[in-house]
Amino acid sequence: MSTAPTVYDVAERSGVSIATVSRVYRNPDSVRAQTRERVLAAARELGYVPSGNARGLASRSTGVLGLCFPDYADPDTDTGADDETDDNAAMLYSDQIIRGMERAARRHGYALLIAASLKGGPESLVAKVAGRVDGFAVLARTVPTEDLEVISRRLPVVMLAGPREIDHLDHIEAANSDGQRQLTHHLIEDHGLRRLTFIAGERDSPDAEARFRGYQEACRSAGLPVAEEPDLRVPMMTQAEGARAAGVLLDRDSAGPPQAMLFANDQMAAGALHALERRGVRVPGDVAVTGFDGIPLSRLVRPALTTVRQPMRRMGEEAVERLVRRLTGADSDEPMSLMLPVTPVHRESCGCGPAEVSGPAGPDSPGRESPETPAG
């Protein structure tokens, strides 16, 4: 690896003092916008990432790995209770990835630095996190591509979820499309449901879009009408939006209420179950409901939720293993792409019995995926 650029190089390239470069990263509001942009542009061109501490300056090693992800917090999932069961119920997708990363990081003697809600924040915040770690795991669409390009010149970076956006970076994702296709096929073939609806988030959620494609493929294979767009999109994939979506779908004056509501994640599906109960709609008697992710909440709601379980903790562990191999030189320079299988879990909300676990869905799934959480 070539010699890393320094603050002196950035100062010279941007035509400012070293102190000004330092202020751009430590207190960006204290520097005029035009000057700040010139410094940041120079840093991008050089591939400069500010070091986080003296140890990093001296040895280029911090003993820390980083994880950046969007803030998926759902206030409706926070029960406010203290017992372990309720704490587990509040765990979401990113929480499970964090657990997997923490477990693997400890095993290799690393600490984990976690940063959420970086999207839309100051560019220097991403750089500050990168300057304090030896390797970086980033959930798709969290950090701008141009920032990742700069960071990856200095650090190994693993992308999690979503489509592969940067070819030269390692990438780990789950078989979202395969899992949703298999679950949709189950509703059509095993339960005889024909009037299906799919509820997704905004288009910038690559995993949810992959799930919708799997839904489309299953409908097409069964000879059902294939919609170009989900039946409903919501701004945030939370319980509150899932409840609202269920009400909208029930009130539509079309060919009657749907036979099944397929939600792009478990949080929305859980909210829909509550809303349907309030309106006296029986699940699964009147309408089947399914989710995706397999968060602990999915087995604690009533009726227990049919879903597709992602190997979220395994994804976190694989990210750490990949970073450590890059840091120790154990891997070749060729980027790695790993597709993890998912596991459909058929429960009461679609009309099945408790926790009927289907075989794994995905291109590299030779056997049954071990559940990350008890199926209930």
C-alpha positions in Angstrom: 0.0 0.0 0.0 1.4 3.4 -0.9 2.2 6.1 1.7 -0.9 7.6 3.1 -1.5 11.3 2.4 -1.2 13.6 5.4 -2.8 16.8 6.6 0.2 18.6 5.1 -0.6 17.2 1.6 -4.2 18.4 1.9 -3.2 21.8 3.1 -0.8 22.2 0.2 -3.3 20.9 -2.4 -6.1 23.2 -1.2 -3.9 26.3 -0.5 -4.8 26.7 3.1 -3.0 26.3 6.4 -2.8 23.1 8.4 -4.9 24.6 11.1 -7.7 25.3 8.6 -7.6 21.7 7.4 -7.9 20.6 11.1 -10.8 22.9 11.7 -12.7 21.6 8.7 -12.7 18.1 10.3 -13.0 19.2 14.0 -15.4 22.1 13.7 -16.6 22.5 10.1 -19.0 25.4 10.8 -16.0 27.5 11.8 -14.7 27.5 8.2 -16.3 29.3 5.3 -18.3 27.0 3.1 -16.2 27.8 0.0 -12.9 27.0 1.8 -14.4 23.9 3.4 -15.5 22.5 0.1 -12.0 23.2 -1.4 -10.3 21.3 1.5 -12.7 18.4 1.3 -12.3 18.2 -2.5 -8.5 18.1 -2.0 -8.9 15.4 0.6 -11.1 13.3 -1.8 -8.6 13.6 -4.6 -5.7 12.6 -2.4 -7.6 9.8 -0.6 -6.9 11.5 2.8 -8.7 10.2 5.9 -8.0 11.9 9.2 -6.5 9.7 11.9 -8.5 9.3 15.0 -5.8 9.2 17.7 -2.1 9.2 18.4 -2.0 5.4 18.2 -3.4 5.5 14.7 -0.9 8.1 13.7 2.0 6.1 15.0 1.1 2.6 14.0 -1.8 2.9 11.5 -3.6 0.4 13.7 -6.4 1.3 16.1 -7.7 -2.2 17.2 -11.2 -1.0 16.2 -13.6 -2.0 13.4 -16.4 0.3 12.3 -20.0 -0.2 11.3 -22.1 2.5 9.6 -25.8 2.0 9.1 -29.0 4.1 8.7 -31.1 4.6 11.8 -33.9 2.1 11.6 -35.3 3.0 15.0 -39.0 2.3 15.3 -40.6 4.0 18.3 -43.5 1.6 18.2 -41.2 -1.3 18.8 -39.7 0.1 22.0 -41.9 -1.5 24.7 -40.4 0.5 27.5 -40.2 -2.6 29.7 -37.1 -3.9 31.5 -37.4 -7.7 31.2 -35.3 -9.6 28.7 -38.2 -10.8 26.6 -39.3 -7.3 25.8 -35.8 -6.2 25.2 -35.4 -9.0 22.6 -38.7 -8.0 21.1 -37.4 -4.5 20.4 -34.3 -5.8 18.5 -34.4 -4.8 14.9 -32.4 -5.8 11.8 -29.4 -3.6 12.5 -29.3 -4.7 16.2 -28.8 -8.3 15.1 -26.0 -7.4 12.7 -24.3 -5.5 15.5 -24.5 -8.5 17.8 -22.9 -10.7 15.1 -20.1 -8.1 14.5 -19.5 -7.7 18.3 -19.2 -11.4 18.8 -16.7 -11.9 16.0 -14.8 -8.7 16.8 -14.2 -9.8 20.4 -13.0 -13.2 19.1 -10.3 -11.5 17.1 -9.4 -8.9 19.7 -11.1 -5.9 18.2 -13.5 -3.4 19.5 -16.5 -2.2 17.5 -17.3 1.5 16.7 -20.9 2.0 15.7 -22.3 5.0 13.8 -25.9 5.5 12.7 -27.7 8.1 10.7 -24.7 9.3 8.7 -26.8 9.8 5.6 -27.2 13.5 5.0 -24.7 14.4 7.8 -21.5 16.4 7.3 -18.9 14.7 5.2 -16.4 15.1 8.0 -18.4 12.8 10.2 -17.9 9.8 7.9 -14.2 10.7 7.7 -13.9 10.9 11.4 -15.4 7.4 11.9 -13.1 6.0 9.1 -10.1 7.7 10.8 -10.7 5.8 14.0 -10.9 2.3 12.7 -8.8 -0.3 10.9 -11.7 -1.6 8.8 -15.2 -0.5 7.8 -18.5 -2.3 7.3 -21.2 -0.2 5.7 -24.9 -1.0 5.0 -25.9 -0.2 1.5 -27.0 3.4 0.7 -25.6 4.7 4.0 -22.4 6.5 2.9 -22.1 8.3 -0.5 -20.2 6.2 -3.1 -17.6 8.9 -3.5 -16.8 8.9 0.2 -16.5 5.1 0.2 -14.1 5.3 -2.8 -11.8 7.6 -0.7 -12.0 5.5 2.5 -11.3 2.2 0.6 -7.9 3.6 -0.5 -6.8 3.5 3.1 -9.0 0.8 4.8 -10.6 -2.5 3.9 -14.3 -1.9 3.4 -17.1 -4.5 3.3 -20.5 -3.6 1.9 -23.6 -5.2 3.6 -26.9 -5.8 1.9 -28.3 -4.2 -1.3 -26.9 -4.6 -4.8 -23.2 -4.5 -5.4 -22.5 -0.8 -6.1 -18.6 -0.8 -6.0 -17.1 -3.7 -7.8 -13.7 -3.6 -6.1 -15.2 -3.9 -2.5 -16.2 -7.0 -0.7 -19.9 -7.5 -0.6 -22.3 -9.6 1.6 -26.0 -9.8 1.1 -28.9 -12.1 1.8 -31.0 -13.9 -0.8 -33.9 -11.4 -0.5 -35.5 -12.1 -3.9 -35.3 -15.9 -3.5 -36.8 -15.8 0.0 -39.8 -13.6 -1.0 -40.4 -15.7 -4.1 -40.5 -18.9 -2.1 -42.8 -17.3 0.5 -45.2 -15.9 -2.1 -45.2 -19.3 -3.9 -46.3 -20.9 -0.5 -49.3 -18.5 -0.2 -50.4 -19.2 -3.8 -49.8 -22.9 -4.1 -50.3 -24.2 -0.5 -53.0 -21.8 0.6 -54.7 -21.1 -2.7 -54.6 -17.4 -2.3 -54.9 -15.3 -5.5 -55.6 -11.7 -4.5 -52.2 -10.7 -3.1 -50.9 -7.2 -2.2 -47.3 -6.2 -1.6 -46.4 -3.2 0.7 -42.9 -1.7 0.3 -40.9 1.3 1.4 -39.3 3.9 -0.7 -37.4 3.0 -3.8 -34.1 3.7 -2.1 -34.4 0.5 0.0 -32.5 -2.0 -2.2 -33.4 -5.0 -0.1 -37.1 -4.2 -0.2 -36.9 -3.7 -3.9 -35.3 -7.1 -4.3 -38.1 -8.7 -2.2 -40.7 -7.1 -4.5 -38.9 -8.6 -7.5 -39.2 -12.0 -5.9 -42.9 -11.4 -5.3 -43.3 -10.4 -9.0 -41.5 -13.6 -10.1 -43.8 -15.8 -8.0 -46.9 -14.2 -9.3 -45.7 -14.4 -12.9 -44.9 -18.1 -12.4 -48.4 -18.8 -11.1 -50.1 -16.9 -13.9 -51.3 -14.1 -11.7 -51.3 -10.4 -12.8 -47.9 -8.9 -12.2 -47.9 -5.3 -11.0 -45.1 -2.9 -12.1 -45.2 -1.3 -8.7 -46.0 -2.4 -5.1 -49.7 -2.0 -4.2 -48.6 0.6 -1.6 -45.4 2.4 -0.7 -44.8 3.9 2.7 -42.2 6.6 3.7 -40.9 4.6 6.6 -41.1 0.8 7.1 -42.3 1.1 10.7 -45.2 -0.4 12.7 -47.2 2.8 12.5 -46.9 2.8 8.7 -47.8 -0.9 8.5 -51.0 -0.2 10.5 -51.9 2.7 8.2 -51.2 0.6 5.1 -53.5 -2.1 6.3 -56.3 0.4 6.8 -55.8 1.8 3.3 -55.9 -1.6 1.7 -59.1 -2.6 3.5 -60.8 0.6 2.5 -60.0 0.5 -1.2 -63.1 0.2 -3.4 -61.7 -2.5 -5.8 -62.5 -6.2 -6.0 -62.8 -6.4 -2.3 -60.2 -6.7 0.4 -57.0 -8.7 -0.4 -56.6 -12.3 0.6 -53.0 -11.6 1.7 -50.9 -8.6 2.7 -47.2 -9.2 2.1 -45.1 -6.6 3.9 -41.4 -5.9 3.0 -40.4 -6.2 6.6 -41.6 -7.6 10.0 -42.1 -4.2 11.6 -44.8 -3.1 9.1 -46.4 -6.6 9.3 -46.6 -6.4 13.1 -48.3 -3.0 12.9 -50.8 -4.3 10.4 -51.7 -7.2 12.7 -52.6 -4.7 15.5 -54.6 -2.6 13.1 -56.5 -5.5 11.6 -57.4 -6.8 15.1 -58.8 -3.4 16.1 -61.0 -3.5 13.0 -62.3 -7.0 13.7 -60.5 -8.5 10.7 -59.4 -12.1 11.4 -55.9 -13.2 10.6 -55.5 -15.6 8.8 -59.3 -16.2 8.5 -60.1 -13.1 6.6 -56.6 -12.1 5.4 -53.1 -13.6 5.6 -50.2 -11.4 6.7 -46.5 -12.0 6.1 -43.3 -10.1 6.8 -39.6 -10.4 6.2 -36.4 -10.4 8.3 -37.2 -12.7 11.1 -36.7 -10.3 14.0 -37.6 -11.6 17.5 -40.9 -9.5 17.4 -42.2 -11.8 14.6 -42.6 -14.8 16.9 -44.0 -12.7 19.8 -46.9 -11.0 18.1 -50.3 -12.8 17.9 -50.9 -14.5 15.6 -47.2 -15.4 15.3 -45.9 -13.9 12.0 -45.1 -15.9 8.9 -41.8 -14.4 7.7 -38.5 -15.0 6.0 -35.6 -15.2 8.4 -32.4 -13.5 7.4 -29.1 -14.6 8.9 -28.5 -11.2 10.3 -26.0 -12.1 13.0 -24.1 -14.3 10.5 -23.9 -11.3 8.2 -22.2 -9.3 10.9 -19.9 -12.1 11.7 -19.0 -12.6 8.1 -18.2 -8.9 7.8 -15.7 -9.1 10.6 -14.1 -12.2 9.3 -13.7 -10.6 5.9 -12.2 -7.4 7.3 -9.8 -9.4 9.5 -8.6 -11.5 6.6 -8.0 -8.3 4.6 -6.1 -6.7 7.5 -3.9 -9.8 8.0 -3.2 -10.3 4.3 -4.9 -13.7 4.4 -7.1 -12.9 1.3 -6.1 -12.2 -2.2 -6.7 -8.9 -3.8 -9.8 -10.2 -5.6 -13.0 -8.7 -4.2 -15.4 -11.3 -2.7 -19.2 -11.4 -3.1 -21.2 -13.6 -0.7 -24.9 -14.4 -0.9 -26.3 -15.8 2.3 -29.4 -18.0 2.2 -32.6 -17.1 4.0 -35.2 -19.3 5.6 -39.0 -19.0 5.1 -40.8 -19.6 8.4 -44.5 -20.5 8.1 -46.5 -19.6 11.2 -50.1 -18.9 12.2 -50.5 -15.5 10.3 -50.7 -17.3 6.9 -52.7 -20.3 8.2 -49.9 -22.7 9.1 -49.1 -24.2 12.4 -46.4 -23.0 14.8 -43.0 -22.5 13.1 -43.1 -24.7 10.1 -39.6 -23.9 8.8 -39.1 -24.3 5.1 -35.8 -25.1 3.5 -33.3 -22.3 2.9 -33.8 -20.1 -0.1 -30.8 -18.9 -2.0 -28.3 -19.9 -4.7 -25.7 -21.3 -2.2 -27.9 -23.1 0.3 -26.9 -26.7 0.5 -28.7 -27.5 3.7 -31.0 -26.1 6.4 -30.0 -22.7 7.8 -29.8 -22.9 11.6 -32.2 -20.4 13.2 -30.7 -17.4 14.8 -33.6 -17.0 17.3 -36.0 -19.6 18.6 -38.9 -20.1 16.2 -41.5 -20.1 19.0 
